[in-house]
Amino acid sequence: MSDARLRRLAGDWLAHGRRAHLVEVLDAQGSTPREAGARMLVSADAVEGTIGGGHLELEAISVAREALRHGEHAVMERRFVLGPSLGQCCGGTVTLRIAPLDAERLAAWPLPHARFHLWLYGAGHVGQAIVRLLEGIDCEVVWIDEREGEFPEPAALPEQVTTVYSDRADDEVRDAAPGAWHLVLTHSHDLDLRIVEAVLRRGDFGFLGLIGSTTKRARFEHRLRERGIDEVLLQRLVCPIGIEGIVGKHPEVVAVSAVAQLLRLSSQPSQTATAGSSTDASST
């Protein structure tokens, strides 16, 4: 579950009077399963979110439920060494805060920061698989296709995904915020080219990925040069998409590789994506 969704769930529980404790990682030193700021909601009959699983999480759930049973309202802080005594071998230390869920605690819960803002062009098999994989990840996705019937039913969509049906998907590029990431994988090479050209002409994108082979890339580069696209911008086009070592053309395999690439880039914000992609997995 994404942090944003967990926060909204906490608000729903509070609004409906559901008693719960909020477990938060205050500090994490050394090797630990989650980072500082990770949170988990614990009620008498449910647990949402995670602080990393294992015995640490079981102990935190036990402490929180014991406090719920006794109606305790005190804020507790517990330090855990992730060693043999806890049945874990991470070797780090974690400090947890276990506190009743209340309005003050919810107000102090910061709004999660989106890892990236993605404009995803194409609702075919790979696009569908990518959207499924992004559920539970704090990001924002604008999903665009010229075929309205390709999108899943709204109830089946992750909440961070907005669908856009457009007769001219390349025209939607103008609405993207500066720094947005663009991933192009439509049903049409001609449409792919128009979208890529529109993004390159803006020049203010954070990432531009195009599904396809090295052959497709070479053909696109040739045509884009003919249309006057600057060589420096062309070198920022990532095609093929995906990360090194993942080989395969099955839509789910391509999607896993592409999402892993996005997550790696979002973890290294100082690095700029360039033409060097490492897999020829997607050869459409």
C-alpha positions in Angstrom: 0.0 0.0 0.0 1.3 3.4 -0.9 2.0 6.0 1.8 -0.6 8.3 0.3 -3.3 5.6 0.4 -2.3 4.6 4.0 -2.6 8.2 5.1 -6.1 8.5 3.6 -7.1 5.2 5.2 -6.0 6.6 8.6 -8.2 9.6 8.0 -11.2 7.3 7.2 -10.6 5.2 10.3 -10.4 8.4 12.4 -13.6 9.8 10.9 -15.5 6.6 11.5 -14.3 6.3 15.1 -12.2 3.2 14.5 -9.7 2.8 17.3 -6.2 2.2 16.2 -2.6 2.8 16.9 -0.1 4.3 14.5 3.4 2.7 14.5 6.1 4.8 13.0 9.8 4.2 12.4 11.4 7.2 14.1 15.0 6.2 13.5 16.8 3.5 11.5 20.5 2.8 11.9 22.5 0.3 9.9 20.8 -2.5 8.0 17.0 -2.3 8.6 13.9 -3.5 6.8 12.4 0.0 6.4 13.5 3.6 6.5 12.6 6.3 9.0 9.1 7.6 8.3 7.7 4.2 7.4 4.3 3.7 9.1 1.7 1.0 9.9 -1.8 1.2 11.2 -2.9 -1.4 13.8 -6.5 -1.9 15.0 -7.9 -4.8 17.0 -8.7 -6.8 13.8 -6.6 -5.3 11.0 -3.1 -4.2 10.1 -2.4 -1.9 7.2 1.0 -0.8 5.9 4.3 -2.3 7.0 7.4 -1.4 8.9 9.3 -4.2 7.3 7.7 -7.5 8.4 9.4 -10.1 10.4 9.6 -10.3 14.2 10.0 -6.6 14.5 6.6 -6.0 13.0 5.0 -8.8 15.0 6.4 -7.3 18.2 5.1 -3.8 17.2 1.6 -5.2 16.4 1.6 -7.0 19.8 2.5 -3.9 21.7 0.0 -1.8 19.8 -2.9 -4.2 20.4 -2.0 -4.6 24.0 -2.3 -0.8 24.4 -5.6 -0.9 22.5 -7.0 -3.6 24.8 -6.1 -1.5 27.9 -7.3 1.8 26.4 -3.8 3.3 26.9 -3.3 6.7 25.4 0.4 7.2 26.1 2.9 7.6 23.3 5.5 4.9 23.5 9.0 4.8 22.0 10.8 1.5 21.7 14.3 0.7 20.4 14.9 -2.6 18.9 18.2 -4.3 18.0 17.7 -6.5 14.9 19.7 -9.4 16.2 19.2 -12.9 17.4 17.2 -11.9 20.4 14.5 -10.6 18.0 14.9 -13.5 15.6 16.3 -11.2 12.9 19.8 -10.9 11.5 19.7 -7.4 9.9 22.2 -6.1 12.4 20.7 -2.6 12.6 18.7 -0.8 15.2 15.2 0.7 14.8 13.4 3.1 17.1 9.6 2.9 16.9 6.9 5.3 18.1 3.6 3.6 18.9 0.8 6.1 19.5 -3.0 6.3 19.4 -4.3 7.4 16.1 -5.8 10.9 16.6 -6.3 14.2 14.9 -3.0 15.5 16.1 -1.1 12.5 14.9 -2.8 12.6 11.5 -2.1 16.3 11.1 1.6 15.6 11.8 1.7 12.9 9.1 3.3 14.6 6.1 1.8 14.2 2.7 3.9 11.7 0.8 6.2 12.9 -2.0 5.6 11.4 -5.4 8.6 9.5 -6.6 7.9 10.7 -10.2 5.2 12.2 -12.4 4.7 9.9 -15.4 2.9 10.5 -18.6 2.3 7.1 -20.0 1.3 6.9 -23.7 -0.4 3.6 -24.7 -3.0 1.4 -23.0 -1.9 -1.9 -24.7 -0.5 -4.9 -23.0 2.7 -3.4 -21.7 0.9 -0.2 -20.6 -1.6 -2.2 -18.7 1.1 -4.3 -17.0 3.0 -1.1 -16.1 0.0 0.4 -14.5 -0.7 -2.7 -12.4 2.9 -2.7 -11.2 2.7 1.0 -10.1 -0.2 0.3 -7.8 1.2 0.8 -4.3 4.0 3.1 -5.4 3.8 6.8 -4.5 3.8 8.3 -8.0 1.3 10.2 -10.2 0.4 8.8 -13.6 -1.4 10.4 -16.5 -2.3 7.5 -18.9 -3.1 8.5 -22.5 -4.5 6.6 -25.4 -6.4 7.3 -28.6 -8.6 4.2 -28.1 -11.0 4.9 -25.3 -12.1 1.3 -24.9 -8.6 0.1 -24.0 -8.6 1.5 -20.5 -9.8 -0.7 -17.6 -13.0 0.2 -15.7 -12.4 3.2 -13.4 -12.9 1.0 -10.3 -10.1 -1.2 -11.4 -7.6 1.6 -11.7 -5.0 2.5 -9.1 -6.0 5.7 -7.4 -2.9 7.6 -8.5 -3.7 7.0 -12.2 -5.7 9.5 -14.4 -6.8 8.3 -17.8 -7.0 10.6 -20.8 -8.8 9.6 -24.0 -7.6 11.8 -26.9 -7.9 11.8 -30.6 -4.4 13.2 -30.8 -2.3 11.7 -28.0 0.7 13.8 -29.1 -1.3 17.0 -28.4 -1.5 16.0 -24.7 2.3 16.5 -24.4 1.8 20.2 -24.0 -0.2 19.7 -20.8 2.7 18.0 -19.0 4.4 19.9 -16.2 8.1 20.8 -16.8 10.3 17.9 -15.5 7.6 15.3 -16.1 8.7 11.8 -17.2 7.3 10.4 -20.5 7.1 6.7 -21.4 5.9 6.1 -25.0 4.5 2.7 -26.0 1.5 3.1 -28.2 0.0 0.8 -30.8 1.4 2.8 -33.7 5.0 3.6 -34.6 3.8 6.8 -36.4 2.1 7.9 -33.2 5.2 7.0 -31.1 7.2 9.2 -33.4 4.8 12.2 -33.1 4.8 11.9 -29.3 8.6 11.6 -29.0 9.0 14.6 -31.3 6.6 16.7 -29.3 8.4 15.8 -26.0 11.8 16.5 -27.5 10.7 19.9 -28.9 9.6 20.9 -25.5 13.0 19.9 -24.1 12.0 20.3 -20.5 11.3 16.7 -19.7 12.9 14.7 -16.9 12.9 11.4 -18.7 11.8 10.2 -22.1 11.6 6.4 -22.8 10.4 4.7 -26.0 9.5 1.1 -26.3 11.4 -0.6 -29.1 14.6 -2.1 -30.4 17.9 -0.6 -31.4 16.7 -0.7 -35.0 13.6 1.3 -34.1 15.7 3.8 -32.3 18.0 4.2 -35.3 15.0 4.8 -37.6 13.5 7.3 -35.2 16.8 9.2 -34.8 17.2 9.5 -38.6 13.7 10.9 -39.0 14.0 13.2 -36.0 17.3 14.6 -37.3 15.6 15.3 -40.6 13.0 17.3 -38.7 15.6 19.4 -37.0 15.8 17.9 -33.5 19.0 18.8 -31.8 21.5 16.0 -31.3 21.9 16.7 -27.6 18.2 16.2 -27.1 18.3 13.0 -29.2 20.8 11.5 -26.9 18.4 11.9 -24.0 15.9 9.6 -25.6 16.0 6.2 -23.9 15.3 3.3 -26.3 15.2 0.4 -25.7 13.7 0.9 -22.3 14.4 -1.2 -19.2 17.4 -2.2 -17.1 20.4 -4.4 -17.9 20.0 -8.2 -17.5 16.3 -8.5 -17.9 15.7 -10.2 -21.3 12.3 -11.1 -22.8 9.5 -9.7 -24.8 6.5 -10.9 -22.8 4.5 -7.7 -21.8 4.9 -8.4 -18.1 8.7 -8.9 -18.4 9.0 -5.6 -20.4 6.9 -3.9 -17.8 8.9 -5.1 -14.8 12.1 -4.0 -16.5 10.7 -0.5 -17.4 9.3 0.0 -13.9 12.5 -1.0 -12.3 14.3 1.5 -14.5 11.9 4.3 -13.3 12.4 3.3 -9.7 16.2 3.3 -10.1 16.1 6.7 -11.7 13.8 8.1 -9.0 16.3 6.8 -6.4 19.1 8.7 -8.1 17.7 12.1 -8.9 21.1 13.7 -9.6 21.6 11.4 -12.6 20.1 12.1 -16.0 18.7 9.4 -18.2 20.5 9.2 -21.6 20.4 7.1 -24.7 22.2 4.2 -23.1 19.5 1.6 -22.3 20.7 -1.8 -21.6 18.2 -4.3 -22.8 16.6 -5.1 -26.1 13.7 -6.8 -24.4 11.0 -4.6 -26.1 11.3 -4.8 -29.8 7.9 -3.5 -31.0 
